[in-house]
Each structure stands twice: as C-alpha cells, then as structure tokens.
C-alpha cells in the first residue's frame, strides 16, 4: 500500500517527507529511480508516492516509489557552474519576496531581479517590507508605491510590533508559498511571528558589513495548518538569472507589456535601437528609469552568459 507525501528537505541521499497522514518520515529513492537519473532531479516540494513502512533502504523507513508531476518550479542559476538552473522548490503557488525597510538597506534593483525570476517562473509574487519599526512609515510606503502600481500586492510588517501580520497570515492558507529575499531581512523572524511553533533560528545583523548572516543552509519546507506549506530559502546575496531566453526577459516586466510590439524592429533589444517604444516610454516617465536600468543589467547578464557558455 502506498501513500502520498511532500518532500521537505534532503541530505546525503535521504529525504524528509511529510505524509498525507501528517507524519514526517525519512525516505530514500527506489533504486530504479536512481538508475533512471531521477535522484539529481528530486527537489524540495516534490509530491511523491511512498512505499509501505519497512521497505526502505539505507536505514530509512520508507522508499520513494514515484515522483509525481510538478505543477510549477522556482529556479535560479546554478551557483556552482554559473550556467543552467538549480530548482529552489517545486509545486509553489506564490512567492513572497521579503525585504527589510532598513538594516540592511533595501535595494530596488535586487528586488527587480527577484520579481523577474517569479515572472519568468509564472508564479504570483507578493512583496513584504519588514522591520517597519525602524523607519518612517509614510516615506517607506511612498518608496515602494511604484511596485503596488505595477500590480504587486505589498505588505508592510514589523515582527517586533506585530504590524501587518494579520494581513499576511490569510494569504498563506491552503497553498505552498516560498519566502525569498536577501539575508538579514527577517524571513525567519516573520515565520516565527506567524507560526511560533516553527521556532526557527534568527541571526543578528552584522553591523560592520550591514549584511545578514546566513541561518538557513538549504531550502526547507515547513508544513503549516490547513494543508499549507511554507518554503524557507537561503539568503541569496546575488540573484542570478536561470537560463531565461534573452528575448523573453522584457515580458517579465509588467509595465513593458503594453509597449511590446510597438518598436520599429521586431527583435528590438530596447537598448540603443531607434524608435524603441520601451525607451520612449522610459523617457516620457511611463516606465520607471530604475526599472528600465534593471532590465538592461539583466539583459546584459544573459547575453554574457550565452557568450560564455
């Protein structure tokens, strides 16, 4: 008899799986899946089918008999080779991109990269601006108003004061959400504030470099009440692009879409070409100049990656 489960984490060829009867068990891949090359492709968030208890190998109580089809993936560029993708998590429904209002200082260009990755993965994205107790409320809301106008829901939170937590909790119900963002922005603190039973470690902010120390080693999925899951990811100091075709990058910027197809050239790179609708919209103020600069930087990175590899 088999049962379904969701992969929470993995190490040394063994995987922690949350079963449909609310147990967390250790499991290993069935040998035939390893021979088929599926071992390297198993990722946290994968839905799997487990064999009966006691049929496991290498000391694990269960064996993963089947990896079920994924409905979505969130990936980033492989940090070891610089090319190809590494799946951060699978079967994700939405991405919550967490930045701090201060300590560390938010960088909108890095935020643009996270949003582009979510768009490229066809995942809904929400923005959480944490640590609102450290800044002036109105100035911070105005700073990120552009993203709200672009259609991204924004939540302003303070784990210390409890601001905004009541609005975040409902959007996590009945779905799998991934928390992404730089180190030190308070992702673990936010999760602890919403779900105290998680009791995640929280690192201090390094005053000398104003960058967060890593507390999460790898992506890990936490089962939540009501069938929900929350994916905690390592702080990513540098968010690399993950093999998105250069020609598709402009579609990852929502404000570009109404202007696409209006350039003189069908293969316009929106850089130096004449009669470029994107550049004209930037000059007129219809497209934010900072966002346009983010596009240019990311496009150049993709071009250089294609040249290198």
C-alpha positions, 0 to 999 in steps of 0.5 A: 500500500502506498501513500502520498507525501511532500518532500521537505528537505534532503541530505546525503541521499535521504529525504524528509517527507511529510505524509498525507497522514501528517507524519514526517518520515525519512525516505530514500529513492527506489533504486530504479529511480536512481538508475533512471537519473531521477535522484539529481532531479528530486527537489524540495516540494516534490509530491511523491508516492511512498512505499509501505513502512519497512521497505526502505533502504539505507536505514530509512523507513520508507522508499520513494516509489514515484515522483509525481508531476510538478505543477510549477518550479522556482529556479535560479542559476546554478551557483556552482557552474554559473550556467543552467538552473538549480530548482529552489522548490517545486509545486509553489503557488506564490512567492513572497519576496521579503525585504527589510525597510532598513538594516540592511538597506533595501535595494530596488534593483535586487528586488527587480531581479527577484520579481523577474525570476517569479515572472519568468517562473509564472508564479504570483509574487507578493512583496513584504517590507519588514522591520517597519519599526525602524523607519518612517512609515509614510516615506517607506510606503511612498518608496515602494508605491511604484511596485503596488502600481505595477500590480504587486500586492505589498505588505508592510510588517514589523515582527517586533510590533506585530504590524501587518501580520494579520494581513499576511497570515490569510494569504498563506492558507491552503497553498505552498508559498516560498519566502525569498529575499536577501539575508538579514531581512527577517524571513525567519523572524516573520515565520516565527511571528506567524507560526511560533511553533516553527521556532526557527533560528534568527541571526543578528545583523552584522553591523560592520558589513550591514549584511545578514548572516546566513541561518538557513543552509538549504531550502526547507519546507515547513508544513503549516495548518490547513494543508499549507506549506511554507518554503524557507530559502537561503539568503541569496546575496546575488540573484542570478538569472536561470537560463531565461531566453534573452528575448523573453526577459522584457515580458517579465516586466509588467509595465513593458507589456503594453509597449511590446510590439510597438518598436520599429524592429521586431527583435528590438533589444530596447537598448540603443535601437531607434524608435524603441517604444520601451525607451520612449516610454522610459523617457516620457516617465511611463516606465520607471528609469530604475526599472528600465536600468534593471532590465538592461543589467539583466539583459546584459547578464544573459547575453554574457552568459550565452557568450560564455557558455 
